[in-house]
Amino acid sequence: MTGKDDEYDYLFKVVLIGDSGVGKSNLLSRFTRNEFNLESKSTIGVEFATRSIQVDNKTIKAQIWDTAGQERYRAITSAYYRGAVGALLVYDIAKHITYENVERWLRELRDHADNNIVIMLVGNKSDLRHLRAVPTEEARAFAEKNNLSFIETSALDSTNVETAFQQILTEIYHIVSQKQIRNDGDGDPSPSENIRPINIPPTDPSDMRRNSKCCNT
């Protein structure tokens, strides 16, 4: 029997990348389950969760992957990025080193991911404004220079979390739907290169949190 969670027009894989401790897991849980865990531990390997949104009367199912930021898990990159059409590149506004490392993460992303991937730079923990170490305008200028969209969020108080995911998913949808229109006009029945099969474990919501680790390649 097909559940409501299985009814969607588009399935987009979005990855979260950035240093350990910048709040990637809490951004994921805030968007997909509206939960925040102050005691959340570092992610081991890979986790993912899903949520569907509506864009232009279409159901977009986002499958959001979260990985450990520690160096010892870097070997998973090729499997992690495969099939991703969007990426949130996250840093902590109160820890400048996590912002400095954004450049390295961006290089890795462009080395491993599809050339057309949509990337958003996310300054997380905006609730720590009294400890701010990364000026908003500096990060915005970096994003513009590298053709990234930019937003500051707080998984703790929910600021801009919904907006960040809605914006990147809407942008992906518009790119994909425009490409489909062009392909249809050319009489080419092949699917857009941005909509590719994503080989993933089952995403039954009942076992999502219980069994959320993915295999390495």
C-alpha positions as CSV (number, residue, x, y, z in Angstrom):
1,M,0.0,0.0,0.0
2,T,1.4,3.4,-1.0
3,G,1.6,5.8,1.9
4,K,1.1,9.6,1.7
5,D,4.8,10.0,2.3
6,D,5.5,8.2,-1.0
7,E,3.4,10.6,-3.1
8,Y,5.6,13.3,-4.6
9,D,6.3,14.9,-7.9
10,Y,10.1,15.4,-7.4
11,L,12.7,13.8,-5.1
12,F,15.7,16.0,-4.4
13,K,18.7,15.0,-2.5
14,V,20.3,17.8,-0.5
15,V,23.5,17.4,1.5
16,L,24.6,19.3,4.6
17,I,28.4,20.0,4.8
18,G,30.7,21.9,7.1
19,D,32.9,21.5,10.2
20,S,31.8,19.3,13.1
21,G,29.8,21.2,15.7
22,V,28.4,23.9,13.4
23,G,24.8,22.6,14.0
24,K,24.2,20.6,10.8
25,S,22.3,17.8,12.7
26,N,20.1,20.3,14.5
27,L,19.3,22.1,11.2
28,L,18.2,18.7,9.8
29,S,16.1,17.8,12.9
30,R,14.6,21.3,13.1
31,F,13.4,21.3,9.5
32,T,12.3,17.7,9.3
33,R,10.9,17.1,12.8
34,N,10.8,20.6,14.4
35,E,13.1,19.2,17.1
36,F,16.3,20.6,18.7
37,N,18.7,18.7,20.9
38,L,21.0,20.9,23.0
39,E,23.0,17.7,23.9
40,S,23.3,16.4,20.4
41,K,26.5,14.5,19.8
42,S,28.7,14.5,16.7
43,T,27.2,12.6,13.8
44,I,28.9,9.2,13.2
45,G,29.0,8.5,9.5
46,V,25.9,9.5,7.6
47,E,22.3,10.2,8.6
48,F,19.3,11.4,6.6
49,A,15.7,12.4,7.0
50,T,13.0,13.5,4.6
51,R,10.3,16.1,4.4
52,S,7.9,17.2,1.7
53,I,7.0,20.8,0.8
54,Q,4.7,22.3,-1.8
55,V,6.1,24.5,-4.6
56,D,3.8,25.7,-7.5
57,N,1.3,23.0,-6.6
58,K,3.9,20.3,-6.9
59,T,5.0,18.1,-4.0
60,I,8.8,18.2,-3.5
61,K,10.2,15.5,-1.3
62,A,13.6,16.6,0.1
63,Q,15.9,13.9,1.3
64,I,18.5,15.7,3.4
65,W,21.8,14.0,4.2
66,D,23.9,14.9,7.2
67,T,27.5,13.8,7.6
68,A,30.2,14.0,10.3
69,G,32.4,17.0,9.8
70,Q,35.5,15.2,11.3
71,E,38.4,14.4,9.0
72,R,38.3,10.7,9.8
73,Y,35.0,10.4,8.0
74,R,36.1,12.1,4.8
75,A,36.4,8.7,2.9
76,I,32.6,8.7,2.5
77,T,32.5,11.7,0.2
78,S,31.9,10.1,-3.1
79,A,28.9,8.2,-2.0
80,Y,27.6,11.1,0.1
81,Y,27.6,13.6,-2.8
82,R,26.4,11.2,-5.5
83,G,23.1,12.3,-6.9
84,A,22.9,15.5,-4.7
85,V,21.2,18.5,-6.4
86,G,21.6,20.9,-3.5
87,A,24.0,21.6,-0.7
88,L,23.9,23.7,2.5
89,L,27.4,24.7,3.4
90,V,27.2,25.5,7.1
91,Y,29.5,27.4,9.5
92,D,29.1,28.7,13.0
93,I,28.9,32.5,13.2
94,A,30.6,32.4,16.6
95,K,33.6,30.3,15.5
96,H,35.7,32.0,12.8
97,I,37.7,28.9,12.0
98,T,34.5,27.1,10.8
99,Y,34.0,30.0,8.4
100,E,37.7,29.9,7.3
101,N,37.2,26.2,6.4
102,V,34.2,27.0,4.2
103,E,36.6,27.4,1.3
104,R,38.0,23.9,1.7
105,W,34.5,22.4,1.9
106,L,33.5,24.3,-1.2
107,R,36.4,22.9,-3.1
108,E,35.6,19.4,-2.0
109,L,31.9,19.9,-3.0
110,R,32.9,21.1,-6.4
111,D,35.4,18.2,-6.8
112,H,32.8,15.5,-5.9
113,A,29.4,16.9,-6.7
114,D,27.5,17.5,-9.9
115,N,28.6,20.8,-11.7
116,N,25.0,22.1,-11.5
117,I,24.5,21.6,-7.8
118,V,22.7,24.5,-6.1
119,I,24.8,25.7,-3.1
120,M,23.7,27.9,-0.1
121,L,26.1,29.3,2.4
122,V,24.5,29.1,5.9
123,G,25.8,31.0,8.9
124,N,24.2,29.0,11.8
125,K,23.8,29.9,15.5
126,S,22.6,33.5,14.8
127,D,21.2,33.4,18.3
128,L,24.8,33.8,19.5
129,R,25.0,37.3,18.1
130,H,26.8,38.5,21.3
131,L,29.6,36.1,20.4
132,R,29.6,36.8,16.7
133,A,33.1,36.2,15.1
134,V,32.0,36.3,11.4
135,P,30.5,39.6,10.1
136,T,27.4,39.1,8.1
137,E,28.6,41.3,5.3
138,E,31.9,39.4,5.0
139,A,30.1,36.1,4.5
140,R,27.6,37.7,2.1
141,A,30.5,39.0,0.0
142,F,32.1,35.6,0.0
143,A,28.9,34.0,-1.2
144,E,28.4,36.6,-4.0
145,K,32.0,36.1,-5.2
146,N,31.4,32.3,-5.4
147,N,27.9,32.4,-6.8
148,L,26.3,31.0,-3.7
149,S,23.1,32.1,-2.0
150,F,23.4,33.1,1.6
151,I,21.4,33.1,4.8
152,E,21.9,33.2,8.6
153,T,20.0,30.7,10.7
154,S,19.4,29.5,14.2
155,A,18.4,25.9,14.7
156,L,17.9,26.7,18.4
157,D,15.2,29.3,18.0
158,S,14.1,28.3,14.4
159,T,15.2,31.6,12.8
160,N,15.3,31.2,9.0
161,V,15.6,27.4,9.1
162,E,12.4,26.9,7.2
163,T,13.3,29.8,4.8
164,A,16.7,28.3,4.0
165,F,15.4,24.9,3.0
166,Q,12.4,26.4,1.2
167,Q,14.6,28.7,-0.8
168,I,17.1,26.0,-1.9
169,L,14.4,23.5,-2.8
170,T,12.5,26.1,-4.7
171,E,15.6,27.1,-6.6
172,I,16.3,23.5,-7.5
173,Y,12.7,23.0,-8.6
174,H,12.8,26.0,-10.9
175,I,16.1,24.9,-12.5
176,V,14.8,21.3,-13.0
177,S,11.4,22.3,-14.3
178,Q,12.8,24.8,-16.8
179,K,15.2,22.1,-18.0
180,Q,12.3,19.7,-18.4
181,I,10.4,22.3,-20.4
182,R,13.4,22.8,-22.7
183,N,13.8,19.1,-23.1
184,D,10.1,18.6,-23.9
185,G,10.4,21.4,-26.5
186,D,13.3,19.6,-28.2
187,G,11.3,16.4,-28.3
188,D,13.9,14.8,-26.1
189,P,12.2,12.3,-23.8
190,S,15.3,11.8,-21.6
191,P,15.0,13.1,-18.1
192,S,16.9,16.1,-16.9
193,E,20.4,15.4,-15.8
194,N,19.5,17.1,-12.6
195,I,16.9,14.5,-11.8
196,R,18.9,11.3,-11.4
197,P,18.0,8.1,-9.6
198,I,19.2,8.3,-6.0
199,N,20.2,4.9,-4.6
200,I,19.2,5.2,-1.0
201,P,18.0,3.0,1.8
202,P,14.2,2.9,2.4
203,T,12.9,6.1,4.0
204,D,10.0,4.7,5.9
205,P,9.4,7.5,8.6
206,S,8.7,4.8,11.2
207,D,12.3,3.6,11.1
208,M,14.0,6.8,9.9
209,R,15.4,7.7,13.3
210,R,16.0,4.2,14.4
211,N,18.1,3.1,11.4
212,S,19.4,6.2,9.7
213,K,23.0,5.3,8.9
214,C,24.0,4.8,5.4
215,C,26.5,2.4,3.9
216,N,30.0,3.5,2.9
217,T,31.4,2.6,-0.5
